[in-house]
Structure formats: structure tokens, C-alpha cells
């Protein structure tokens, strides 16, 4: 049986910071829901064989209905997520197709991941077992205490992590199982689970276009990016 590469799209976000009544992944960019843009990145990529979409309970039916009309051919499952991002990611990992070798865990609110990033994290994960895209931190970083600067730090030592994060299936499954046994609720990032389990994670170059839509300003920027990529 041929090995599979499965993308897990985490679509459980809310509109709290966006200050909208509708979850951000269902808002539209260039006349399409944000989640459509995110899924298309993997639907159109030859490395990806299957897609699992993990939704919040409140939007599960709506997402199911939207995706049924979408024409996407790689959707393997649409499932209900858990109470946290970690739990939702774990459910996604447990619902991939049989014989999945690598998983690509991606935020539905990142609609502009490139084929280059997918390829780069895939190649890095083949050698390292786990890989993430990241970009440089441009702003000065400070540690604060009681609304005053306590310390400044050297930003060259830091990166801003993005998704998709790519993992050997057995490694990320084991890391999730370990975190669940320890009831470790502080770990919200999948690469953090690998580190907590004693593993290593390779960093590849991300992209400033691979934004995560969180605020109204992000939505305006996303419209501009969509216009330049169409």
C-alpha cells in the first residue's frame, strides 16, 4: 500500500479577537471563505494525498455543508474537535487514513501557504522527523513586569513559528499520547509536543505572506495578498 501524506486543517477558531459573530475561518477573502483558501493550498499540492478537517462543534454542520459543495477531492474526513487546540490536533492525528507516513498540521486561518513551504517542511521532516516554517523577528523583544520593561533580549535567537508543521506520523502520535497521559495543557503547539517528548524539530524558512488571520487588520492585509496572487 502506498504511503500517504495527510494535511490536518484545524478549523476550530472563534471570532473573539476579530470581534465578529462568525468564526474567522468562515469569513471571506476574495469572495471565498478563508478555510477554502487554506484547503486549496493542500488540495492543489501533489505531495498531499488526503485532508482531514477538524471543526468546532458549533460550526461542524456549516463546514460540512460548505465542503460538500466545494468540489474538493482529497477530503478524507470532517470531524469535531476537542476542548483545546492540542486536543483537536490529537483527534486529527487519530483520524488520518491508514498508512499515513507524514502529517502536515495547519491552521485554517492561514490561507496563503505556498507549495515551497509544503515541500520544504516535507523534505526537512524526512531527515529530522519534525519540521516547522518560521520567519525572523523584526521587532525588539522585551520582558515586562507590572507594565514596565524588565529586560531586553537578543531577537536573533528567536523566530516566529508558522504552519504547516510536518511530522512523521508515529512521532507526532506518540508525542500527543504522552502529553495526554500527563494531562499537559500548557503545550498548545505541535512542535512543542515533540520537544516535550525529547525529540528535535528542524526549522525551515517561512514566508511573510503566510499570515495567520487574527484581527481586522489581518483581514485587510489578506485581501491585498489575495489580489496579488490571483
Secondary structure, DSSP 8 states (H G I E B T S, - for coil): ---EEEEEEEE---STTTT-SS-GGGSEETTEEHHHHHHHHHHT-TT--EEEEEE-GGGHHHHHHHHHTT--S-EEEEEE--SSHHHHHHHHHHTS-TTEEEEEEEETT-----HHHHHHHHHHHHHHSEEEEEEE--S-EEEEETTEEEEEE-GGG-EEE-S-EEEEHHHHHHHHHHHHHTT--S--SHHHHHHHTT---EEEE--TTS----SHHHHHHHHHHHHHH-
